[in-house]
Amino acid sequence: MADVTLIQKLLPSEEYCHFAAEVKELKGGKAKTRTLALVTNRVKSDEYAIFIYKRRKEMEHTIPIFADTAITAPTDTMLQITTAEKRVYTFDAPSAECAASLHSYLVKAVSTATKNRANFG
C-alpha cells in the first residue's frame, strides 16, 4: 500500500485521496511501477478519478470514473480498468488483499457514478 498522506500532500486542498497503492502498470509488455490513487473532489464528493503517479510522484495521467467505466479482476492480484473510450489500463497489485481493496473502492466509485447518471440523466 502507498502512503495516502503523502499523496494527499501532492493534491490541491479541494481533492481527497481515498486509497493509494503501489502497483505495476502493465503496458506494451512492460511493467512500470506506479502509484495509483483514487481521488474525489471535496466539493463534488460524488465525482471520482484515478490519478496515476510516476515513481517520483509526478502526475502521469488521470482516469475519470464514469458510469460506463468497467472494473474487472482477471486474477487475484490483477485489475483492469476499461474507460468509456475503450482504453484499457491493466495493473498488477503487490498482493491479493491490496487488489481486493482497490477493486472494492473502484466498484464503489463506478456505482456512485451510475447513481448520479440515473439521478441527473
C-alpha positions as CSV (number, residue, x, y, z in Angstrom):
1,M,0.0,0.0,0.0
2,A,1.1,3.5,-0.7
3,D,1.1,6.3,1.8
4,V,-2.2,8.1,1.4
5,T,-0.9,11.0,3.5
6,L,2.0,11.5,1.0
7,I,-0.4,11.5,-1.9
8,Q,-2.7,13.9,-0.1
9,K,0.1,16.4,0.2
10,L,0.5,16.3,-3.6
11,L,-3.1,17.2,-4.2
12,P,-4.9,20.6,-4.1
13,S,-6.8,21.2,-0.9
14,E,-10.2,20.6,-2.6
15,E,-9.2,17.0,-3.5
16,Y,-9.2,14.0,-1.2
17,C,-7.4,10.7,-1.6
18,H,-9.4,7.7,-0.5
19,F,-6.9,5.0,-1.4
20,A,-3.5,4.7,-2.8
21,A,-1.4,1.6,-3.8
22,E,2.0,1.0,-5.4
23,V,1.2,-1.2,-8.5
24,K,2.8,-2.3,-11.7
25,E,1.2,-0.8,-14.8
26,L,1.3,-3.5,-17.5
27,K,1.7,-1.7,-20.8
28,G,3.2,-2.9,-24.1
29,G,4.7,-6.0,-22.5
30,K,6.5,-3.9,-19.8
31,A,5.7,-3.4,-16.2
32,K,6.2,0.1,-14.7
33,T,5.9,0.9,-11.0
34,R,3.2,3.5,-10.5
35,T,1.2,4.8,-7.6
36,L,-2.5,4.6,-8.3
37,A,-4.7,6.9,-6.2
38,L,-8.5,7.1,-6.0
39,V,-9.3,10.7,-5.6
40,T,-12.5,12.7,-5.2
41,N,-13.3,16.4,-5.1
42,R,-14.3,17.6,-1.6
43,V,-16.9,20.0,-3.1
44,K,-18.3,17.5,-5.7
45,S,-17.7,14.4,-3.5
46,D,-19.6,12.1,-5.9
47,E,-17.1,12.6,-8.7
48,Y,-14.1,10.2,-8.6
49,A,-11.0,9.9,-10.6
50,I,-7.9,7.7,-10.6
51,F,-4.6,9.6,-10.5
52,I,-1.6,7.7,-11.7
53,Y,1.8,8.9,-10.5
54,K,5.3,8.0,-11.6
55,R,7.8,6.9,-9.1
56,R,9.0,10.4,-8.4
57,K,5.4,11.3,-7.5
58,E,4.9,13.2,-10.8
59,M,1.4,13.0,-12.2
60,E,1.4,10.8,-15.2
61,H,-2.3,10.7,-16.2
62,T,-5.8,10.8,-14.8
63,I,-8.7,8.3,-15.5
64,P,-12.1,9.8,-14.7
65,I,-14.6,7.3,-13.3
66,F,-17.9,7.4,-15.1
67,A,-20.9,5.1,-15.1
68,D,-19.6,3.2,-18.1
69,T,-16.2,2.6,-16.6
70,A,-15.6,-1.2,-16.3
71,I,-13.6,-2.6,-13.4
72,T,-12.6,-6.3,-13.8
73,A,-10.2,-8.6,-11.9
74,P,-8.7,-11.2,-14.3
75,T,-6.6,-12.7,-11.5
76,D,-6.5,-12.3,-7.7
77,T,-3.8,-9.6,-8.0
78,M,-4.6,-8.0,-11.3
79,L,-7.1,-5.2,-12.1
80,Q,-8.3,-3.9,-15.4
81,I,-10.0,-0.6,-15.9
82,T,-11.8,0.0,-19.2
83,T,-12.8,3.6,-19.9
84,A,-15.8,4.8,-21.8
85,E,-13.5,5.3,-24.7
86,K,-12.5,1.6,-24.5
87,R,-9.0,2.4,-23.3
88,V,-7.8,-0.5,-21.1
89,Y,-5.4,0.0,-18.2
90,T,-4.0,-3.1,-16.5
91,F,-2.4,-3.1,-13.1
92,D,-0.8,-5.8,-11.0
93,A,-1.1,-5.2,-7.3
94,P,1.5,-6.4,-4.8
95,S,-1.0,-8.7,-3.1
96,A,-4.4,-10.2,-3.4
97,E,-5.5,-8.2,-0.4
98,C,-4.4,-4.9,-2.0
99,A,-6.1,-5.8,-5.2
100,A,-9.3,-6.7,-3.4
101,S,-9.3,-3.4,-1.5
102,L,-8.6,-1.4,-4.6
103,H,-11.3,-3.3,-6.6
104,S,-13.8,-2.6,-3.8
105,Y,-13.1,1.2,-3.8
106,L,-13.3,1.3,-7.6
107,V,-16.5,-0.6,-7.8
108,K,-18.0,1.9,-5.3
109,A,-16.8,4.8,-7.4
110,V,-18.4,3.4,-10.5
111,S,-21.6,2.6,-8.5
112,T,-21.7,6.3,-7.4
113,A,-21.2,7.5,-11.0
114,T,-24.0,5.2,-12.1
115,K,-26.4,6.5,-9.5
116,N,-25.5,10.1,-10.4
117,R,-26.2,9.4,-14.1
118,A,-29.6,7.9,-13.2
119,N,-30.5,10.8,-11.0
120,F,-29.3,13.6,-13.3
121,G,-29.7,11.9,-16.7
